[in-house]
Amino acid sequence: MKLRDLSDHVEYRAGRGIEEVARDLGIDPEGLVKLASNENPHGPSPAAVEAIRETAPSVHSYPKASHTDLQSALADRWDLDDECVWLANGGDGALDYLARATLDPGDAVLVPDPGFAYYGMSAHFHHGRVRRYRIDREGGFSITADTVLSDYDGERVVYLTTPHNPTGSETTLSEIETIADRTDDRTLVIVDEAYGEYTDAESASTLLDDRDDVAVLRTFSKAYGLAGLRLGYALVPDDWADAYARVNTPFAASEIACRAGIAALDDDEHVQRTVETARWARSYLREELDVRTWSSGGNFVLAEVGDAAGVADRAQRAGVIVRDCSSFGLPDCVRITTGTREETRLAVETINEVVGA
């Protein structure tokens, strides 16, 4: 038998890990700093680590209670009803649930270019079609109502990212509301706020009280340092209360992930430390790199370095792993995650040396 036609599907290319690079180069992994995947340089929330230890002996049970507890805690955090929080196996899992709830076969979605590849991947998985709106480099990669609506043609879903990956640009709440106002009634605007903790901008979740055409994506992978546990969620309108049970997988997040998420959610000290580090590092990268960079609201900075593949290769040989953005359609740019002060200074020194060689 044959698989269905997958020719339109693309591969998600994650940033290279320390162990992978160390094996390829034949070097000690202790000599490498990874600033390629927008991970938390301070590691996971200590409270979450303790919760993981305490939860480990009970993982023989399905996570019904912990799932409900985390759903309720997040609902309190965002001032929503419990049913408006859709827990998932990472932010990508939440994207899949939203696609299942909205897309009929053949429906089109509109995604940013450059942007997170999984928006289009999820649409294709659910037999949708993908169209793109172009984000202009000279315009600072900003996503505005005009940027989106100039390419909008009645798509079922429009994806926005703020702060945007990989550029760091931010979309104002008023622009998001304008996009929702000027798209069709049947169009869902999904606002991906995976990096929302790193910015002072108001969350699009405030629109959910008055609208049924906006959903917001959040994750525990970044500021909370739980990327390896795969825990994310969507915030959705009240009218969707009964849809989650019809589209989610059984026990959408694991017992360990849920208990860790509950603990991390209350660990304000860890989040504050993480955000303060990112803000210092963003400023340092932009001031000290000898290449063009763009303002960022996330925990990373995009840098124009010429030959991104070559620079990334030489940098990792010098001990610093950064993200070659060729897969985003930016073959002259690398994305540098904000590390600790020591890691960030090393990254600047390394990139400047490599580019200037």
N, C-alpha and C positions, 0 to 999 in steps of 0.2 A: 504494500500500500504506500501511497505518497502522502507527505504532509501537505497542508494547505499552502498556498502561495505566500511565501514569506519574503519575496523580493523587495517589497517596500519597507521592510523592517530594518532598523539599524541596531548596531551593537552599542550598549552603554559602556563607555570606556572610563573606568574609575581611575583616580590618581594612583600612581605606582606606590607600593608599600615599601617600608624599609627592608624587610627580609627579601623581597623580590629583587630590589636593586642591589642589595649586598651580594646575593647569589650571582647575579649577572656580572658584577664587577670583581667578584672574588675578594671582597673586603669584609672587615668586621662591621656588623650592623651598628655597633656602639659608636662608630665614627660617623654616622649619618644623622642628619636632622631632616625630618619630613615636614614640609610646608606646602603640601600639594593637595590636600583633601579637606581643607577648612575644618579640621578637627580641633578640639579644645586642647591647648598646650598645657593646661593644668590638670588634664585627665578628668575622670568622672567625678561627680559630686561625692564627697566623702560619706555623706548621709546615704547616698544610693549604694555605695560599696557595702556599707554595713547592712543595709536592707537585703542586698543580694546574699550575703553570708547567712543572714537569719532565715531567708526564704528557701535556700537550697534544699534543706531536708524535706520540704513539702511539695516538691515539684512533681510528685506522682499524682497530684490532684489537678483537675482542670481549673483554670483561673476565673471562675465565674464571679466570686466575691471580690477579688482584687480588681477585676475589670470594672465592676460596678463602682467600687470605691474610687478608682482613678477618674472614671467618667464624672462622678459627682464632684470630686475635687477640682477638676478642670472647669466644670460648669460654674462652680462658685467663683473661680478665678476670673472667668470671663462674663459673669453675671448673665448666664443663659440657663435654660432648662437642661437637665441631664441628657435628654434625647437629642439635643442639638450638638452633642459632642460625639464624633465618630472616631473611635480609637482604631488604629491600624498598625500593621507591621511596617513601620517607617512611614515617612511622608509619601513615598511612592505607593505604599499600600492605600493610603487615603486617596491619592489620585485615581487609583483603580476603582475604588468604591464610587467616587463621583462620576467616573466614566460609565460604570455599570448603571448608575441611577439615571443618567441623562441620555446616553447615546443609543440611537437605533442604528442598525447596519446602514452604512452609507452616509451617515451624518458627518459633517465637516467640523473641524476645530481650527482655531487660529492661535498659533504659538509664536513667541518671540524668536527672532533670529539675529544675533546669537542667543542661545538660551539653553535651559536644562533639557537634555535629550529625552528624558522620560515622559514629558508631556505628550510628544508625538508618539512615542513607543506605546504608551498606555492606550491612546486613541486607536492605534492600529490593532493592538491586542483585542479591542472590542469592536473591530470591524468598522472603524471610522476612517475618515479621510483627513489629511493634514494640510493646512495652508499656513503661510507664514507672513508675519509683518516684520519689516526690516528696521532694526535699531541703528541709527546713524552715528558713526564714530565722531564725526565733527560736531555733532550735537550733544556730545558727552554721553552717548548711549542712553539718553533719557527716554523713558516710556511715558508719553503724554497721550491725551485723548486723540489729538490729531495724528500721532504716530500710529495708533492702533486703528482708528476709524478710517484712515485713508486706504487700508487694505481689508477692512471688514466687509463681508458680503453675506450677512445673515447666518454666520456659523452658529452651531448649537452651543459651543463652549469657546470662550476667549480666556486665555491664560495670561495673567500678569505676574511679575515677580518683583517684589520690593522688600528689602534691597535685592537688586538684580544680580544673578550669578551668570557670567563671571565678571561683570563690569563694576558692580557696586552701586549703580545708580538707584535713585529712589523715586517712587511715584507718589505724589501727594494724594491725600484722601479726596480732595475736591476733583482731581483728575479721574480717580477711580469712579467716583459717583457720576461724573459726566459720561464716562464710558458706559456705565450701567444704564444711565438715562437714555442714551442715544443708540443703544442696541435693541434688537427685537425683544418682545416679551418672552419668547421661548429661549433666549440666549442666556446661559449661565456665565457669569464672570467669576473665575477662580483666581483668588489673590494668594499667591504663594509667599508666606512670611516666614520662611525657614530661618532667616537671619534677623527676625524682628526684634529680638532682645538687644541687638547691638545698636539700635537706632532709637532716637527719642520721638520719632514720628508716630502719630496716632494709628492704631491698628484699624484695619477695615472691618473688624468684628463689630465696631460701633454702628455699622450700616445694617446689621442683621435685624435690629429692632423694627425697622421700617421697610425692609425689602425682602423679596423672596427670590431674587436673581443674582445673589452674591454668596459665595462660600469662601472661607479662609482656611489656608493650610498652615499648620505649625508642626514643629518637631522637637524632640528631646536630644537630637544628635549633636547640635552645635553648642549653644551656651550651657546646656546641662551636662555635656560630655558623655552622652550615652549612645554614640553612633553604633557601637558594636551590638547593642541590644535591639536595634531596629524598632523604635517606638515613635509614632507620629499620630497626628489626628487632624480631622477637619472640623470646623465650626460651621454649622449650616442653619438655615432659617427654620422657624417653628413649624412651618407647613410640611417639613420633611420628616417629622418625628417618627413615622412608622416605616420609612424607607430603609433605614440602616439594617434592621433585622432581615430584610429581603435581599440585601446585596453583599453583606459582609461574610467573610469566611467564619466557620465556627471558632470561637475564642480567638479573635483577631490579634490579640497581643498576649504574650506569654505571661505566666505567673511571675517570673523573675522580672521581666520588663515592667509589668504593672506596679509591683511593689517598689522597684527602684524608681520608677517615675513619680510615685506618690511621695517618696522621701526627697527626691531631687527638687520637686516642686516647691518645697518649703525651705530649701537650702539657699536662702537669699545671699548669704555671705559668699558662697562659691560663684553664683551668677554675677554678683557685683564685681568680684575680683576678676572674673573672666572678661567682662565687658570693659572694665578699666584697662586691662592689659591690651585688649584689641584696639581701643581708641588711641592709646599711646603708640602702639606699633603701627597703626595706619598712618598716623602723623609722621612718625620717624621714616617709614618707607617712602612717603611722598616727598619729604624734605631732603632725604639723603641719597636716594637713587639717582644716578646720572642719566636717567632715561625718562621719557614721558610716562606719566601715570594719570589716573583719573580718580576723582573724589569717590569715596566708597562709604556706604553705610553698613557694610558687613564686616566680617572678620578676615578680610583679604583685600589685596590691592592688585589691580590689573596694570601691567607694565609693558610698554612697547619696546621690544628689545631687538627687532630685526628678524633674525632666524631663530624662531622660538624653539624648534626641535634641537638645533645645535646648541643654543644657550642652555636649555634644560639639561641636555646630555653633559655638557662640560661642567655645569653647576653641580650635578649629582656626583660626578667624578671628584669634585672638590669637597663633597660632603653635604650639600644642601639639595634636597629634592623639591622642585617647584613644578607647577602644572603647565605643561605645554598646551596652549589653547588652540592648537590646530584643529582639534576635534570639534571646537565651537565655531569653526570658520574664521579663526583669528590666528593665522600661521606666523604672525610677527609679534605675538603677545604671550607673556607668561602670567599666570596668576600666582601670587605669593600669599600664603596664609599668614595671618598675624601670629607669631610665636611668642615665647617669653622674650624678655628684653635681650638676653644673651643670644637666643636663636635669631631674633630679628636683626640684631647688629651683624651677626655672622652672615645672614642672608644678603644684607646690603653690601657688605664687603665682598662677598663672593660674586654677586651679580655684577657689581661695578667692575670687578677685576676681569670677569669673563667677557663682558661687553666691550671693555676697553682694550682687550688683548689684540 
